[in-house]
Amino acid sequence: MVVLLVFVGLLGLVVGSFLNVVIHRVPVGASVVSPPSACPNCDVRIRPRHNIPVVGWLLLRGKCSDCGAPISVRYPLVELLTGVLFVAVALRVTTPELPAYLYFTAMGIALSAIDLETRRLPNAIVLPSYPVIAVLLTAGAAFQWDFWALLRAGIGGVALFAFFCVLAVSFPAGMGFGDVKLAGIIGMVLGFLSWRALVIGGFAGFLLGAVVGVAVMAARKGNRRTALPFGPFMVAGALLAVFTADALTGAYLRTLGLF
């Protein structure tokens, strides 16, 4: 288990480095494959030793080695967050399910960062994620011979997509169809785990968004009309359900004296 966690953690750091490229290039329609990474200020290609996740940024002290332009702290933070969440996910789900949930985690981090910066959830990431998640969940279900979980995933994806679609049509100023498309993926990964994960994760995003919205108003950084991107809250709510759905349900049942 320790070997798996170390491997997954290192994989997360590498994937996080790639996610930084995705976050920077996808919103402007650029290729994530070529050209190689370069300083956006002086356009000098980044040296291999400076491309080591987290370590490279620390060695450079947050500045380009050629022109001295500052390098955003977002880069090591994305790499570190991806590594930490990969390990956390590996501790929560079984090995056959792991690829699907690692993919979802990486996708969620990229979409959250892009939504925070551009208020968009690009189709270039969201739409291909449907077949990828479907294939990975199917492989996990087949390995465990648990096709009920796969059926739950299908029902969860359709249900959450439909629910968010109704909200987007009813309140177009408060929710976009990018959120609707993301909801379908979240419904799949949460439904595969359990009904309680689906319910908790489906609504946790609204709770987190409300809490942050109140905090923003309390800090006088905005008002009731201040628009906050909802994608990051949806992803955070989904991951919260992945990690805590069983514990939260158990605590609730114990409170009612039913468990």
C-alpha positions as CSV (number, residue, x, y, z in Angstrom):
1,M,0.0,0.0,0.0
2,V,2.8,2.4,0.8
3,V,4.4,1.8,-2.6
4,L,1.1,2.5,-4.3
5,L,0.7,5.7,-2.3
6,V,4.2,6.9,-3.1
7,F,3.7,6.1,-6.8
8,V,0.3,7.9,-6.9
9,G,1.7,10.9,-5.1
10,L,4.6,11.2,-7.6
11,L,2.2,10.7,-10.5
12,G,0.1,13.5,-9.1
13,L,3.0,15.9,-9.1
14,V,3.7,15.0,-12.7
15,V,0.1,15.3,-13.7
16,G,-0.2,18.6,-11.9
17,S,2.7,19.9,-14.0
18,F,0.8,18.9,-17.1
19,L,-2.4,20.5,-15.7
20,N,-0.6,23.8,-15.5
21,V,-0.1,23.6,-19.3
22,V,-3.8,22.7,-19.8
23,I,-5.0,25.6,-17.6
24,H,-2.8,28.0,-19.5
25,R,-3.4,26.8,-23.1
26,V,-6.9,25.3,-23.3
27,P,-8.8,28.6,-22.7
28,V,-7.0,30.2,-25.6
29,G,-7.4,27.2,-27.9
30,A,-3.7,26.4,-28.0
31,S,-2.3,22.9,-28.2
32,V,-1.3,21.2,-24.9
33,V,1.3,19.1,-26.7
34,S,3.4,21.6,-28.6
35,P,5.4,23.8,-28.5
36,P,7.3,22.8,-25.3
37,S,6.8,25.0,-22.2
38,A,8.4,28.4,-22.3
39,C,8.5,31.6,-20.3
40,P,5.4,33.7,-21.4
41,N,7.5,36.8,-21.0
42,C,10.7,36.1,-22.9
43,D,9.6,33.0,-24.8
44,V,12.8,31.0,-23.8
45,R,12.1,27.3,-23.5
46,I,12.1,26.1,-19.9
47,R,15.1,23.9,-19.1
48,P,14.4,20.2,-18.0
49,R,15.8,20.7,-14.5
50,H,13.5,23.7,-14.0
51,N,10.5,21.6,-15.1
52,I,10.6,19.3,-12.0
53,P,7.3,19.7,-10.2
54,V,7.4,22.1,-7.2
55,V,11.2,21.7,-6.9
56,G,11.8,23.6,-10.2
57,W,9.8,26.6,-9.0
58,L,11.7,26.6,-5.6
59,L,15.1,26.5,-7.4
60,L,14.1,29.4,-9.5
61,R,12.7,31.3,-6.5
62,G,9.6,32.0,-8.4
63,K,11.3,33.8,-11.3
64,C,12.4,33.0,-14.8
65,S,16.0,32.1,-15.0
66,D,16.5,34.2,-18.2
67,C,14.5,37.4,-17.9
68,G,13.7,37.4,-14.2
69,A,9.9,37.7,-14.7
70,P,7.9,36.3,-11.8
71,I,6.4,32.9,-12.1
72,S,2.9,32.6,-10.6
73,V,2.7,30.6,-7.3
74,R,-0.2,28.9,-8.9
75,Y,2.1,26.5,-10.7
76,P,3.6,24.7,-7.6
77,L,0.3,25.0,-5.8
78,V,-1.5,23.1,-8.6
79,E,1.2,20.4,-8.7
80,L,1.2,20.0,-4.9
81,L,-2.6,20.0,-4.7
82,T,-2.8,17.3,-7.4
83,G,-0.2,15.1,-5.6
84,V,-2.0,15.4,-2.2
85,L,-5.4,14.8,-3.7
86,F,-4.2,11.8,-5.7
87,V,-2.9,10.2,-2.4
88,A,-6.2,11.0,-0.6
89,V,-8.2,9.5,-3.4
90,A,-6.0,6.4,-3.4
91,L,-6.7,6.0,0.3
92,R,-10.5,6.2,-0.3
93,V,-11.3,4.1,-3.3
94,T,-10.4,0.5,-4.3
95,T,-7.6,-0.1,-6.8
96,P,-9.9,-1.1,-9.7
97,E,-11.8,2.2,-9.4
98,L,-8.7,4.3,-8.8
99,P,-7.9,5.3,-12.5
100,A,-11.4,6.8,-12.9
101,Y,-11.2,8.8,-9.7
102,L,-7.7,10.0,-10.4
103,Y,-8.8,11.2,-13.8
104,F,-11.8,13.0,-12.3
105,T,-9.6,14.7,-9.7
106,A,-7.2,15.9,-12.3
107,M,-10.0,17.1,-14.6
108,G,-11.7,18.8,-11.6
109,I,-8.5,20.7,-10.7
110,A,-8.0,21.9,-14.3
111,L,-11.6,23.0,-14.7
112,S,-11.7,24.7,-11.3
113,A,-8.6,26.8,-12.1
114,I,-9.9,27.7,-15.6
115,D,-13.3,28.6,-14.3
116,L,-11.8,30.8,-11.6
117,E,-9.8,32.7,-14.2
118,T,-12.1,32.8,-17.2
119,R,-15.6,31.9,-15.9
120,R,-15.7,29.1,-18.4
121,L,-15.8,25.3,-18.3
122,P,-14.3,24.4,-21.7
123,N,-16.0,21.7,-23.8
124,A,-12.5,20.6,-24.9
125,I,-12.1,19.2,-21.4
126,V,-15.7,18.4,-20.2
127,L,-17.0,16.6,-23.3
128,P,-14.2,14.1,-23.8
129,S,-14.3,13.3,-20.1
130,Y,-17.7,11.5,-20.5
131,P,-16.3,8.6,-22.6
132,V,-13.1,8.5,-20.6
133,I,-14.9,8.3,-17.2
134,A,-17.4,5.8,-18.7
135,V,-14.7,3.5,-19.9
136,L,-12.7,3.7,-16.7
137,L,-15.8,3.0,-14.5
138,T,-16.8,0.1,-16.7
139,A,-13.3,-1.4,-16.4
140,G,-13.5,-1.0,-12.6
141,A,-17.0,-2.5,-12.5
142,A,-16.0,-5.5,-14.7
143,F,-12.9,-6.2,-12.6
144,Q,-15.0,-6.3,-9.4
145,W,-18.0,-7.9,-11.2
146,D,-20.1,-5.1,-9.7
147,F,-22.4,-3.9,-12.6
148,W,-24.9,-2.5,-10.1
149,A,-22.4,0.2,-9.4
150,L,-22.1,0.9,-13.1
151,L,-25.9,1.2,-13.4
152,R,-25.9,3.6,-10.4
153,A,-23.3,5.7,-12.2
154,G,-25.5,5.9,-15.3
155,I,-28.6,6.8,-13.3
156,G,-26.6,9.3,-11.2
157,G,-25.1,11.0,-14.3
158,V,-28.5,11.4,-16.0
159,A,-30.3,12.5,-12.8
160,L,-27.7,15.2,-11.9
161,F,-27.5,16.4,-15.5
162,A,-31.3,16.7,-15.6
163,F,-31.5,18.5,-12.3
164,F,-28.9,21.1,-13.2
165,C,-30.4,21.5,-16.6
166,V,-33.8,22.4,-15.0
167,L,-31.9,24.9,-12.8
168,A,-30.1,26.4,-15.7
169,V,-33.3,26.9,-17.7
170,S,-35.2,28.2,-14.7
171,F,-32.4,30.5,-13.5
172,P,-30.2,31.3,-16.5
173,A,-28.5,34.2,-14.7
174,G,-27.3,31.9,-11.9
175,M,-26.0,28.9,-13.8
176,G,-24.5,28.1,-17.2
177,F,-24.7,25.0,-19.3
178,G,-21.0,24.4,-18.6
179,D,-22.1,23.6,-15.1
180,V,-24.9,21.3,-16.4
181,K,-22.4,19.3,-18.5
182,L,-20.0,19.0,-15.6
183,A,-22.9,17.8,-13.4
184,G,-23.4,14.8,-15.6
185,I,-19.8,13.7,-14.9
186,I,-20.1,14.3,-11.2
187,G,-23.3,12.3,-11.1
188,M,-21.5,9.4,-12.8
189,V,-18.5,9.2,-10.4
190,L,-20.6,9.8,-7.3
191,G,-23.3,7.4,-8.3
192,F,-20.7,4.7,-8.9
193,L,-19.7,5.0,-5.2
194,S,-23.2,5.1,-3.6
195,W,-26.5,6.8,-3.6
196,R,-25.5,8.7,-0.4
197,A,-22.4,10.0,-2.1
198,L,-24.5,11.2,-5.1
199,V,-27.0,13.0,-2.8
200,I,-24.3,14.6,-0.6
201,G,-22.0,15.6,-3.5
202,G,-24.8,16.8,-5.6
203,F,-25.9,19.4,-3.0
204,A,-22.6,20.1,-1.2
205,G,-21.5,22.4,-4.0
206,F,-24.5,24.7,-3.3
207,L,-23.7,24.7,0.4
208,L,-20.0,25.6,-0.2
209,G,-21.0,28.2,-2.7
210,A,-23.4,29.8,-0.2
211,V,-20.8,29.8,2.6
212,V,-18.2,31.5,0.4
213,G,-20.7,33.9,-1.0
214,V,-21.7,35.0,2.6
215,A,-18.0,35.3,3.5
216,V,-17.3,37.5,0.4
217,M,-20.1,39.8,1.4
218,A,-19.1,39.8,5.0
219,A,-15.6,40.9,3.9
220,R,-17.2,43.6,1.7
221,K,-15.5,42.1,-1.4
222,G,-18.8,41.8,-3.1
223,N,-22.6,41.9,-2.8
224,R,-25.6,39.7,-3.7
225,R,-25.1,40.3,-7.4
226,T,-21.4,39.4,-7.4
227,A,-21.0,36.4,-9.7
228,L,-18.9,33.5,-8.4
229,P,-17.9,30.7,-10.7
230,F,-19.8,27.6,-9.6
231,G,-17.6,24.9,-11.2
232,P,-15.0,24.9,-8.4
233,F,-17.7,24.5,-5.8
234,M,-19.2,21.6,-7.7
235,V,-15.8,19.8,-7.9
236,A,-15.1,20.5,-4.2
237,G,-18.5,19.2,-3.2
238,A,-18.0,16.1,-5.2
239,L,-14.6,15.4,-3.7
240,L,-16.0,16.1,-0.2
241,A,-18.6,13.4,-0.9
242,V,-16.0,11.0,-2.1
243,F,-14.0,11.4,1.1
244,T,-16.8,11.8,3.7
245,A,-20.1,10.5,2.4
246,D,-20.0,7.3,4.6
247,A,-18.9,9.2,7.7
248,L,-21.5,11.9,7.3
249,T,-24.3,9.4,6.7
250,G,-23.2,7.4,9.7
251,A,-23.1,10.5,11.9
252,Y,-26.5,11.5,10.8
253,L,-28.0,8.1,11.5
254,R,-26.4,8.0,14.9
255,T,-27.9,11.4,15.6
256,L,-31.4,10.0,14.8
257,G,-30.6,6.9,16.9
258,L,-30.9,4.6,13.9
259,F,-27.4,3.4,13.9
